[in-house]
């Protein structure tokens, strides 16, 4: 439903300005293709055998790589035709869904600095080698330029996955995905025996990112990975992606401790209520938007998948993973599609159906089933 067949583009959702909280201001236009979604989408399509769609989307993504700036940088999102013009404006004459204003079209986050996108893009290029035609020379040159840009800019603060609209910070999620970008570049070079004169630089950068995350991103007093270097007291469910992208083993005590913290109820400093996981505590974090929001379908599925990865080493957590997954299935609509968020009362919130929710549902179902020993 979200694929534009002419170009292979896949949009985040076919709707705009459906609110993340009824009567609230978090109302965005999702009718665009985000670079961030690429690797997760490809993984899901491949798992289900949709290789034609996966190849078409990969060709679209590789075409975007050719539109990078002279310094090798990329925009975070594009239109279904690969254009970059999506100026945000408000439709003041619209009442909004259940009075939720403003109604926005276009997306002002398009020109944000969100450094995590290089990790998702490089992961998708690396993943595509398992089913697509081998990487061309011109594409490898583009990859080298992008990873070189990452090596020169990884230590910048940014606005990251949650697209905050106030102050740039050193978000852990972005640092993790920047590590992924360099790691996948190195793996590509080794796998295809491609020339890489700057190998030592890439290796040094990958190691530097990892060490910095472990030192500056760890709250040693409360034993969890924080949202950012600047907000070490803030819990953020985005860091649950660590074992999913092979940054850290799910069996590592630091990750186990972080997962345990996320799975606490909000009243005890966690992010989980009714087996649903929130992004972060919006009362504690000034993200430049204001207002409340529901639990995130994506974050809940990342929590289930994190538990599943832990379950490969400690099977006692698998009943919790299974219960959370089965509970989540009850929040789909009458045809099994999911919104971006879920209210405390079980109502779908945000733009719907959301692609990110769907592809993570597929990935989580596949990996949980495999870990449980099913065929």
N, C-alpha and C positions, 0 to 999 in steps of 0.2 A: 504493500500500500504506500510505502514511503519512497519508492524508487522512481526516479524520472528516467524512463527507458532511453530517451534520446542521447543522454550523456552518461548514464550509469550513476548519477548522483543519488545519494540517499539523504533525505532531510531528517532533522531531529524530531519533528512532529508536524502534522498538517494544519495546526491551529495557531492562533495568536491571542495573547492577553487573557487566556483563561487563568484565573488567579491562583496563587499558591496559598492564599488565605482569603476566605470570603470577606469581601469588603476591604481587603488590603491593597497595597500598592505594588506588590511583586508580580507584575503582569508583563510578560515578555513575548516577543515574536520568535517562534522556533522554526519558521519555514525556510531554513537554510541548512547547508551542509557544514558541520563542524569537523575540522581536522581531528579533534580529540576523539570522536566516535569511531575513527577508521579501524583501528586494530581490533576493538571489541566487536565491531560489526563483521569484519572479515572472519574472525574466529567462529562466530555463530553461523554464518553462511556456509563456511567450510564444513562444520560439524554436521549440518543438515544436508550436505551434498549439493548445495546451490552454487556450483562452481561457475556457471555462466554469469550469475549476478555478481559473484565475488570478483570475477575477472573484469567485468565492466566497471565496477566500483574502483578496483585497483587502477585501471587505466585512467579513470577520472582523477584519482588522487595523484597519480604520477604526472598527469597533465598540470595539476596545480603546482607541483614541485618546480615545473618549468617556468612558473610565473613568480618565482621568488624574487625578492629585491636583489640589487647588485651585491649586497653584502652577504647574501645567502639566507636572509630571514624570510619568514612567511607570515601571512595574515591568518587569523585563527578560524575564520569561517568564510564561506563563499556562497553565491547563489547557485541554483541548480544548473546554470550554464557556465559556472566558473567565474562569474563577475564579482567585483568587490564593492559595488555601490549598494549600500543598504542603510542609508541615513535614517536614524530613528526620529519619529515624530509621534505626537499624541493626537488622537481623534477626540477632541473635547466634546463633540456633539453626540458621541456614543455614551450610553448609560453604563456600559460594562456588564459583565456577567454578575447578576445579583448585586448590582451597584458597586462593583469593584473597579475603581478608577485609579490611575488613568488607563485608557485603552491605547496601547502602543503598537505601531507597525514599524518595520525596520528594526535594526538592533545596534545600539550605541556601543556594544562591547566588541564590535568588529575590529576596531583598531587598538584594542587592549594589548598590552604586553602580557601574554600568558605562555610562559616558557615551557610548560608541560607538553604542549602540542608536538614538540620535536620528538619526544619519547613515543607518543602514540603513532606518529607518522613512521618513524624508523622501525617500530615494532611491526607495523602493518607491512612494510616493504620486506622485512625479514620473513614474516609469516607467509607472504605471497610466494616466496621461493619454493614452498612445499607443494604448491598446486599450479602455479602460473609459469609462464615462460621465463627463462633465466634473465637476470638483470642485464640490461644493455650497457654498453660502454658510456653512452651519454647520461644514462640514469645514475651510473656509478659516480661520474664526475659531479652530478648534482648532489648526490649523497655526501660525497667528500666535502663539498662546499658547505652543506648544511651542518655537518658534524664539526667542521672547523669553526663555523659561527658559534655553535654551542660551546666549544672549548674556549672561545674568547669571551663568552657572555654568560656562562652558567652561574656566576656569582652575583648577578643582578637580582634585586627584588622584583616581584611581578604581582599580577592580580589573580593568577592561577585558575584552577578548575571552577571555583565558585563565582568567578567573575565579579569580585567585590568592586564597589564603585567609590572607594575612598583612597586609602593609602596603600601603596605597594609594600609588600613584605616578603621575607624569605620563607615562603610556604614550603612545608616538607613535601607535599605532593609534587610540586614542580621540581624540587631537587631530585626526588626519586625518579621521575620521568626523564629528567636530563641525564641521569645516570643510565637509564634504559637507552636513550638515544645513542650515547657513545658506545655502550656495550653491544648494541645490535650492529652498529657500524663495524666494530672490530670483528664480530662473528661473521658478518657478510664477507669481509675481506679474507678471513681465514677459510671460510667454506668454499669460496669461489676462487681462491688464490689471486685476488685482485691486488694491484699495486697500491701501496700505502706508505709513502715516504714519511708521513707524519705519525707513524704508529706509536712512537715513544711519547709524543704529545698526547695522543688519545688515551693511552694507557695511564699516563700520569693524571690526566683530567678525571678519568673514571675513578681512580683510587682517591683523588682529592675530594670528589663529591661524596663518596661513600663515607670517608672518615669524618667529613664535616657534619653530615647528617647524624652520625652516631654520637658525635660530641655536642654539637649545638642544638640538635633537635630533640635530645633526650632529656626529659624531666627526671632527674635522678632522685629527687625527693619523693615524688609521687609515683614514679616507675611507669611512665608511659611516653610514647612519642607524641610531641605536641603539634599544634596546628602550624606554627611558624617559630623561627628563632626569636621573634619579638614577642610572641604570646605563648610562653612555655607553660602557662597554666590552663590553656584552652585545649580541650579534647576535640578532635576532628576525625570523623569516620573515614575520610579520604585516605588516611594512612593505612587502612586495611588492605590497600592494593599491593602492599609490599611483597607478600608471597605469590600473588597472582602474576606479577611481572618478574619473578625470580630475583628480586632485590635482596630478599632475606628469607630464610627457611621459616616455615610456620612453626617449627619446633623450637626456635630460638626463644629463650626466656624473656627477652625484651619484647618480642612480638606477642607472646602469650599474655604477658602482663598488660600490654596495650589493648589487646582484644578483650580481656576481662574487664578493663576499665570502660570501654565503649559499651559493653553489654550490661553494665549496671543501669539501674533506672535513673532518670534525671535527678531525682531527689537525693541520690547518693553520688552525684558527680558524673553519671554516665549519660548515654544518648539513646537508650533503648526503652521503649514503652509498648506494652502489648505485643512484644516480639517484632516491633517495627523500629528502625533506626533513623534518627535525625542526623542532618549534616553536622551541625554544631549547635551550641546554645546561643540562639540569636539575642537573648537578653544579656549575654556576656560579651558578645563580639559586635563591634561597630563595623558593619560591612558597607556603610554608605547608602543603604537602601531603606532600612527601617521596616517595622511591621513583623508579623509572625508568619510561620509557614508550617506545613505538615511534615510528617516523616517522609523520607525519600525512598522510593522503590529501589533505586539503584544502590543506595547505601545499605539497605536491608539485605539485598542480594549479595553485596560484597561481604557483609557479615556472615551470611550463610556459607559463602564460598571460603571465607577465611576459616570458619569452623571445620569445613570439609577438609581443607588442607591440614589443619591440626589433627583431624581425625585419622589421617594416614599414619600418624605416630601414636595417637591416643584415642582409641575408639570410644571412650566414654563420652566424648563431646558430640558424637554423631546423632544421638537422639535429640539433642537441642537443635542441631542443624536441620534435621528432618522436620521437627515441629515448627520451626520458624518458616521453613520453605512451604510447608503445607498450609500454614496460617496465611501466608502471603497470597497463595493461590485464590483464597476466598475474596480477595479485594479486586480481582479482575472484573471486567464488565460482563454482560450477558454473552459476549462472543470471545471471552478470554483475553481481551486487550487491557493494557495497564496504563494508568496515568503516571505523570512524573512523581506525584506525591499522594499521600493518604492522610486524611484528617484523623484526629483522635476518635471521631465518631465513625470512621470507616469510609468516609466519602472520598471519591477521587478528586484530587486538586491538581492545578497546573495543566499545562498543555497535554493533550491526549488524542490518540495513542502516542506514547513516546517511544522512539526507537531505542534509546539507550536502555530503557527498562526492559524492552522485549529481548534485545540481544544478550543482556546480562542474565535474564531468566533462562534463556537457552543454555548459556555457558554453565550456569549454576546447576541446572537440572542434569546436564550431561556429567559434570564432575562429581556431583553428589551421588548419582546413580552408580557411577564407576567405583567410587570409594566404598559404597555400601556392598559392592561385590555383585551387583546385578548385571545382566546382559540384555 
